[in-house]
Amino acid sequence: MVSRDFLKAGHPPTLFAAFFYFDMSFMVWVMLGPLGVQIARDLSLNPAQRGLMVAVPLLSGALLRVVNGVLVDRIGPLRTGMIGQVIVILGLLLAWWFGVHSFAQILLLGVVLGVADASFAVALPLASRWYPPEMQGIALGIAGAGNSGVVFAALFAPALAAAYGWTNVLGLAAIPLLIAFATYLLLARESPDRPPAKSFAEYMAVFRLSDAWWFMFFYAVTFGGFSGLASSLPIYFHDQYGLDPKTAGFFAAACVFAGSLVRPVGGTLADRIGGIRALSVMYATAAVAIGIVSFGLPQAWMALTVFIIGMLAFGMGNGAVFQLVPQRFRAEIGVMTGLVGMTGGIGGFYLASSLGYSKQVTGSYQAGLLVFALLAAVALIGLTGIKTRWRTTWGAATGLGRI
């Protein structure tokens, strides 16, 4: 999958640093989900509050991705990443030292964890600028595979919380972040291919382009599905099937691992057969999978199997979307990464919070899941409607013939 030409074309140390920084950031970003059962018990949270608790880091991260996208264009991804890592590390250490004692405080912590999610708008441009258009799928797929950090949170956080208390897990999480920060300082370098900073009016100009809105919607479904489920599945498996927090975390980790592992595959597949064709298959698969699981399968292993299929589709879709974005908006990659990433986070916030409110109001998660399955179907219909224009305009201009 990684050719010799690819290794020669870019800067592998920076690509690794971007991946590792992204990976550890995503690990802490979703920590409230795997810790959700213990936190909800200690703070006496109802289902709606639990849903909001795991959704706030998604919304905070979504908004901060735009901020980071602008900073990337202004001061470069290298410095922007340094600032973000320091904020998250300090936030975790303060929460560990002083403790978290109320719903308001856990929401405030969620806002800080959103800074870790905003690493998306830094790691991808940091890697992307080192590689030519025909290698964007694999380069961004590798950097974007850092979303696998969500797996570590689901695997280890519940067990560590059971052994040491969930507040201490916050302090422990700062250790790998410090290692990632040191690695970042040693290996990451700015690409010489850095576009000049844009004015505020130029940033806003992308909103006048319909393609920007399409990309934002498409990523709201793919990454929204991935991140929303990654944050919610530990609580879902605990509520729906009575699994203990540790086992529920393992089930969630299996789903997240599947979605994370295939992000580079999605980007590579899009390089080979075209991002539009790849995305079409992925949206159709996700819509069917989430629609099926919404009806409440009788056994936990059945739900696990279908969720894995859905997460595979969402994960590959994430890679396919960002195979297309740099081709259409190479000069605006910083701001577009922020904007597209923002709507991905908003999609995750919507899914996670809607699952909580669905459970609170109806006693079931079905409504929240079913609506998101319909959104995947709408994305498929929209992609089908615009694919001809894309292929005959900017797709043709790239000379690649693979969109």
N, C-alpha and C positions, 0 to 999 in steps of 0.2 A: 504494500500500500504506500510506503514511503520510499520513493525512488532515489537514486544517487543524484539525479538532477535537482530534486527537491532539496536535498541536504546542501548542495552547492549554491542554490539560488538565494537562500535566506541566511538567517543567523540562528542556528540551533540553540545556543545558550539563552538567547532572549526568549525564544519560543518555549523552552523548558521553564524559565523563570515565570513567564506569563501564565503557563499552565499551573504551576505549583502555587503561585499567589492566588490564582482564581480558585483552585481546588480547596485550599485551606480557608479562604474567605467564604466559600459556599458551605463548607462544613459548619461554620459557626452561624451563618445566616439563618439556617433552618433549625437550629438547636431547640427552639421552643416547641416544635412539633414533637420530636422524640421524647422531650421532657414534659410534654403536655399533661399526661395522666398524673404524674407526681405533683406538678405545679397546681393543676386544677384541684387536686385533693387538699393540698396545704392552704390554698387561697380561697377555697370554697367557690369555685367558678361554675356557672351554669353552661349548657352547651353553646349558647350564643356568645358568651364571653370567651369560651375556649376557642371558638371559631375566629373571633376577632383577635385574640392573642396571637394565634399562628399566622393571621393574615396581615397584621400591622408591619412586620418586617418586609413583607412582599410589597406593600404600598410605599413604605419609606424608601426601600431600595429602588422602586420604580421611579419615584420623583428624583432621587439623588443620581440616578443614571443620567438624567438630562444635565444636571449640574456637572457631573464628571465628563460628559461628552463635550461640553463647552470648555472645561478646563483642559481637556486633552488637546483641543485645537489651540488654546491660548498658551499653556505652559508645557505642553507635551505629556504623553502618557506616563513617562518615567516618574516625573515629580508628582503627578496627580496620584499615582499608585502609592508613593511613599506617604503622602498626607493621609490617605484613606486608611492605610494599615495602622498608622500610629493612633488614629482616632478609635478604631475598633479594639485594639489591644488595651488602651487605657480604659475604655468603656467596660470591657469585661472584668478587668482587674478591680475597678471601682465597685461594680455590682457584686463581685465576690467578697470584697473587703467589708462593705457596708451592709450587704444583704439586700434582698428584695422582699418586701413585706406587704404589698398591696397590688390590686389590679392595675392601678394607675402607674405604679413603678414598673410592673412587668411590661406595660405598653411602652413606657419610656425606654426600657431596655430594647424592646422591639425596634424602636426608631433607630437606636445606635447600631443594632445588628443590620439594619437596612444599608448602612454604609458599606458593610462587607459585600452585600449583593451588588452595590454600584461598582464593584471591581470589574464587573462584566464590561462596562463602558471604557475600561482602561486596558484590560488584558487583551481584548480582541484587537483594538487599534495598534497596540504595542507590537503584536505579532503580525498583523495584516500588512503594515507598512513595509515590512521586510520582503514581501513576496509578490510576484507578478500576478496578473489577473487569472491566468490559467491554473494557478496553484492556490487560489483563495479558499476553495472548498476544503482541501486537506489541511492547510495551515490553520484556518479558523476552526476546523473540526478538532484538531489537536489542542489548540488553546482552549476552545470551548468545552473540551472533555473535562475541564476542571469542575464542571457541575457534578462530577462523581464524588466530590467532597460531601455531598448530601448523604451518600451511602455511609460514610464514617460516622456521621451524626446519628443516623438511624441504628447502626450496629452497636456503637459503644456508649452513647449517652444514657440510655435507660439502665444499663447494667452498672455504669459508674455512679449514676444517681442512687441506685438501690444500695450500693456499697458505701458511698461517701456523702450522699445528700446532693440534691440537684444544684444547690448554690455553689458547692465546691467544684462542680463540673464546669461552671463558668470560669473559675480560676485556672483549672487544668487546661481548658481550651486555649488559653493565652500562650501556652508553651509551643504547640506547633505553629501558631501564628508568628511567634518570634523567630522560629527557624525559617519559615517562609520569607520573612522580612529580610533576614540576613542573606538568604539565597538570592533574593531579588536585588539587593544592593551589590552583590558580587557579580551577578551574571547579566542582568538586564541592561540593554543599551538602546538609545534612541536610533531609529532608522534615519539615514541621511535623506531619505525621500519623505520630507515633512512639508506638507502644504502650508502656505502662509495663513496666519490667523484671520478669521473673518469678522466682519462687523455684525452687530446685533441684527441689522436688517437682513444681512445675508443668511444668518441662522434661520430667521423667520421665513425666508423665501421658500424653504423646502415645504412649508405647510401649504403653499399654493400648488404643489405638484400632487396629482392624484396617486402617483406611484408610491409616494411616501406614506400616504394613508393606507394604501393596500398592504404595504410591508408591515406597518404597525399593527394592522388587524390580524394579518397572518401569524405574526409572532405572538400576539396576544393569545391566540388559540394554542399554538404549539408549546411555547414556553410557559404560558399560563396553565395549560394542562399538566405539564411536567412539575412546575414548582408548586402549584396548588395541591396536587396529589401528594407530592413529597412531604409537604408540611402537614397534611391532614390524615394520611393513611395510618400512622400509629394510633391516633385517636379513633379512627374509623374501625380498624380491626379490633380494638379493645371494646368499643361500644357494640358493634354489630355481631361479633362472634365470641365475646367474653374472653379474649386472649389477655394474658397478663402483659404488663408494659414491655418486658424484655422480649417476649415472643412476638408481640405486635410490632416491635421495632425490627425484628428479624424479617418479618413478612414485608414491612415497608421497605427495608433495605434491599430486598430482592427485587422489588419493583423499581426502585430508584437506580439500582445498579444496572438493570437492563436499559433504562432510558439514558443513563449517562454513558454507558459503554458504546452505544451505537451512534452517538453524535458525530464522531469523525467518519463513521461509515456513511451516515446520511450526507455529509459534505462530499465525500469521495464519490458516492453514487450519483450525486447531483452533477459533479464534474464530468461524469461519464455519460449519463443518459439525459441530463438536463434537470435543472432545479424544478421546473414546472411539472414535468412528468413525475419526478420523485415525490414532490409535495402532494400531488393529486392522489397517489396511492396511500400516502400516509394519513391524509385527512379522512379518506374513506374508511381506512382501518380503525382510526381512533374513534370516529363517530359510532361505528358498529360496536366496538369493544365497550366504550363507556355507556352506550345505550343498553347493552345486555346487562352489565353489572349493576345498573341503576335499579333493576327489578329485584335485587336482593337474592343472590344465589344462596342455596341452602347450606353449603359447606364453605369454610374459610379457604380451603385449597382451591376450590373452583373460582372464587373471587380473586385469589392470588394469581391464578393462571390468566384470567381475562385482564386484570389490571396490568400484568406484565406485557401482554400484547398491546394494550393501549399506550403504555409507557414507551415501548419500543417505537411505536409510531410517532409519539410526541418527540422523543429524543432524536430520531432521524430527521424529523421535520425541522427541529432547531438547526441542525447542520445544513439542511437544504436551503432554509431561508437565508442564512448567512453565506451561502455560496452565491446567492443572487445579489444581495445588498451591495457588496463592494463593486460589482460590475456596473450597477446602475448609478451608484453614488460614490465613486472612488474619491473625488475631490472633497466630498462632504462626509467622509467615513466617520469622523469623530462625532459630529452632531447626529448623524443618522444612527450610529450605534447607540447613542444615548436615547434617542427618541424611540427607536424600535425596541430597545431593551426596556424602556419605560413602560410601553404598552404590554410587553411580555409580563412584567411585574404586576401591572394592573390586572391582567387576566388571571394571574395567580391569586391576587388579593380577592378578586371577585369569586373565584371558585372556592377558596378556603373559607371565606366569610359566608358565602351562600350555603355551603354544607352545614356550617354551624347553625345558621338561622333556620335552614330546612329541618334540621333535627329538633331545634327548639320549638318550632311552630307546629310541625306535622308529626313529630316523633319518628321521622324516617329521613334518610339521606337521598331518597329517590329524586325529588324535585330538583335539587342542586345538581346532581349528576346528569339528569336527563336534559336540562337546559344547556349544559356545556356540550353534550353530545350533539345537540341541535346547532350550536355555534360552529362545531367542526364541519357539519354538513353545509352550513352557510359559507364557510371558507372555501370548501370544495367548489360550490356553485360559483362563487366570485372568481376563483382562480380560472375556472373553465371559461368564464366570460371575457377575461382580459388576456388570455394567453396568446391569442393571435396578434394583438396589438404589440405586446411585449416582444414577441419573436421577430416582428417586422420593423421595429423601431430601434430601441437601444440594444436589443438582443442581437440584431443584425450588425449593428455598428461595432460590437466587440470583436467580431470576426471569429468568435469561438464556435458558434453553432451549437452550443450546449446549454441553452437556457430553457 
